[in-house]
Amino acid sequence: MRYPAADDAARLFELASNPAVTRWFSWGPYTEVSQAEAWIAAQPAKRDAGEIMDFLVVDPDAGPVGVTGLTEVSKRDGRATVGSWIGEPYWGSGANAEAKALIAALAFRRLGAERLTAWANTRNGRSQRALERVGFRREGVLRAWHRHGDEMHDVVVFALVRSVWERSPLAQVPVTVEGTPPPSFVLG
Ligand SMILES: CC(C)(COP(=O)(O)OP(=O)(O)OC[C@H]1O[C@@H](n2cnc3c(N)ncnc32)[C@H](O)[C@@H]1OP(=O)(O)O)[C@@H](O)C(=O)NCCC(=O)NCCS
């Protein structure tokens, strides 16, 4: 997992120009590579502002396969929301579970989080199942939680709290974190 760089744009465009990937998002699918370039260019300012810290999920052979990151940080309560997408050729490959192990280790061990929240559209069965598979617990439904254009969408809210993560297989995955986190994302 690493921060995106300018020369990742073509690959991100390739993966996120697939409507199956962005179906449940407020953005996309990409129609021009400039949209991926703009997303990459915006990342440093968003990290500095404490808005979002997104990483590319990188396969040693295939290169970038998706994106995962932390947003909606509450320093006071020690929580953040995790969001992810994986390119369709890598669905079911284990990349998503590995990415969740990495982001959870970053959040709980390095940043001092107490809770990770995740949302899945009530109609996005695959995402709900994928979250439960890696140890997130379903908490309920938030109605009219996300706006996509003119439509409001209901989401299922999931959580992974520190004590559950510590006992989960995710915590057994060896993870090395390098670098200094942006101060707004330090929660502990
Ligand atoms: C959500 C996402 C990250 C999950 O990664 P993944 O590699 O597809 O997930 P996994 O294969 O590990 O797990 C998916 C699970 O859902 C199951 N599944 C597949 N389609 C399903 C459906 N329509 N309804 C319910 N479960 C479904 C799979 O069988 C699997 O469960 P199993 O391992 O018990 O068999 C990936 O599919 C993705 O990027 N989707 C598009 C973007 C997105 O929806 N992001 C999440 C936004 S909240």
The ligand as an SDF file (V2000), in Angstrom:
LIG
                    3D

 48 50  0  0  0  0  0  0  0  0999 V2000
  -16.2650   -4.4300   -2.2320 C   0  0  0  0  0  0  0  0  0  0  0  0
  -14.9350   -5.0060   -2.6960 C   0  0  0  0  0  0  0  0  0  0  0  0
  -13.7900   -4.1000   -2.2170 C   0  0  0  0  0  0  0  0  0  0  0  0
  -14.8050   -6.4030   -2.0700 C   0  0  0  0  0  0  0  0  0  0  0  0
  -13.6570   -7.0460   -2.5430 O   0  0  0  0  0  0  0  0  0  0  0  0
  -13.8100   -8.5410   -3.1580 P   0  0  0  0  0  0  0  0  0  0  0  0
  -12.4550   -9.0270   -3.5100 O   0  0  0  0  0  0  0  0  0  0  0  0
  -14.8270   -8.4580   -4.2400 O   0  0  0  0  0  0  0  0  0  0  0  0
  -14.4000   -9.2940   -1.8770 O   0  0  0  0  0  0  0  0  0  0  0  0
  -14.2850  -10.8230   -1.5080 P   0  0  0  0  0  0  0  0  0  0  0  0
  -14.2930  -11.6490   -2.7700 O   0  0  0  0  0  0  0  0  0  0  0  0
  -13.1740  -10.9950   -0.5570 O   0  0  0  0  0  0  0  0  0  0  0  0
  -15.6400  -11.0430   -0.7200 O   0  0  0  0  0  0  0  0  0  0  0  0
  -16.8770  -10.9020   -1.3460 C   0  0  0  0  0  0  0  0  0  0  0  0
  -17.8610  -11.8540   -0.7230 C   0  0  0  0  0  0  0  0  0  0  0  0
  -19.1780  -11.5170   -1.1820 O   0  0  0  0  0  0  0  0  0  0  0  0
  -19.7940  -12.6590   -1.7630 C   0  0  0  0  0  0  0  0  0  0  0  0
  -20.6590  -12.1040   -2.7990 N   0  0  0  0  0  0  0  0  0  0  0  0
  -20.4000  -11.8910   -4.1060 C   0  0  0  0  0  0  0  0  0  0  0  0
  -21.4530  -11.3140   -4.6980 N   0  0  0  0  0  0  0  0  0  0  0  0
  -22.4040  -11.1650   -3.7440 C   0  0  0  0  0  0  0  0  0  0  0  0
  -23.7170  -10.6180   -3.7130 C   0  0  0  0  0  0  0  0  0  0  0  0
  -24.2660  -10.0900   -4.8040 N   0  0  0  0  0  0  0  0  0  0  0  0
  -24.3820  -10.6190   -2.5450 N   0  0  0  0  0  0  0  0  0  0  0  0
  -23.8400  -11.1150   -1.4270 C   0  0  0  0  0  0  0  0  0  0  0  0
  -22.5960  -11.6330   -1.3800 N   0  0  0  0  0  0  0  0  0  0  0  0
  -21.8950  -11.6470   -2.5210 C   0  0  0  0  0  0  0  0  0  0  0  0
  -18.6420  -13.4830   -2.2610 C   0  0  0  0  0  0  0  0  0  0  0  0
  -19.0220  -14.8380   -2.4330 O   0  0  0  0  0  0  0  0  0  0  0  0
  -17.6420  -13.2960   -1.1180 C   0  0  0  0  0  0  0  0  0  0  0  0
  -17.9960  -14.0400    0.0250 O   0  0  0  0  0  0  0  0  0  0  0  0
  -17.3170  -15.4660    0.3770 P   0  0  0  0  0  0  0  0  0  0  0  0
  -15.8400  -15.2380    0.3790 O   0  0  0  0  0  0  0  0  0  0  0  0
  -17.8750  -15.8090    1.7090 O   0  0  0  0  0  0  0  0  0  0  0  0
  -17.7250  -16.3770   -0.7280 O   0  0  0  0  0  0  0  0  0  0  0  0
  -14.8900   -5.1240   -4.2570 C   0  0  0  0  0  0  0  0  0  0  0  0
  -15.8650   -6.0430   -4.7180 O   0  0  0  0  0  0  0  0  0  0  0  0
  -15.1080   -3.7840   -4.9170 C   0  0  0  0  0  0  0  0  0  0  0  0
  -14.1840   -2.9890   -5.0320 O   0  0  0  0  0  0  0  0  0  0  0  0
  -16.3510   -3.5120   -5.3700 N   0  0  0  0  0  0  0  0  0  0  0  0
  -16.6770   -2.2590   -6.0490 C   0  0  0  0  0  0  0  0  0  0  0  0
  -16.5060   -1.0560   -5.1440 C   0  0  0  0  0  0  0  0  0  0  0  0
  -17.2830   -1.1940   -3.8620 C   0  0  0  0  0  0  0  0  0  0  0  0
  -18.4180   -1.6450   -3.8460 O   0  0  0  0  0  0  0  0  0  0  0  0
  -16.6210   -0.8040   -2.7720 N   0  0  0  0  0  0  0  0  0  0  0  0
  -17.1880   -0.8600   -1.4600 C   0  0  0  0  0  0  0  0  0  0  0  0
  -17.9970    0.3130   -1.2460 C   0  0  0  0  0  0  0  0  0  0  0  0
  -18.7670    0.2500    0.3330 S   0  0  0  0  0  0  0  0  0  0  0  0
  1  2  1  0
  2  3  1  0
  2  4  1  0
  2 36  1  0
  4  5  1  0
  5  6  1  0
  6  7  2  0
  6  8  1  0
  6  9  1  0
  9 10  1  0
 10 11  2  0
 10 12  1  0
 10 13  1  0
 13 14  1  0
 14 15  1  0
 15 16  1  0
 15 30  1  0
 16 17  1  0
 17 18  1  0
 17 28  1  0
 18 19  1  0
 18 27  1  0
 19 20  2  0
 20 21  1  0
 21 22  1  0
 21 27  2  0
 22 23  1  0
 22 24  2  0
 24 25  1  0
 25 26  2  0
 26 27  1  0
 28 29  1  0
 28 30  1  0
 30 31  1  0
 31 32  1  0
 32 33  2  0
 32 34  1  0
 32 35  1  0
 36 37  1  0
 36 38  1  0
 38 39  2  0
 38 40  1  0
 40 41  1  0
 41 42  1  0
 42 43  1  0
 43 44  2  0
 43 45  1  0
 45 46  1  0
 46 47  1  0
 47 48  1  0
M  END
$$$$
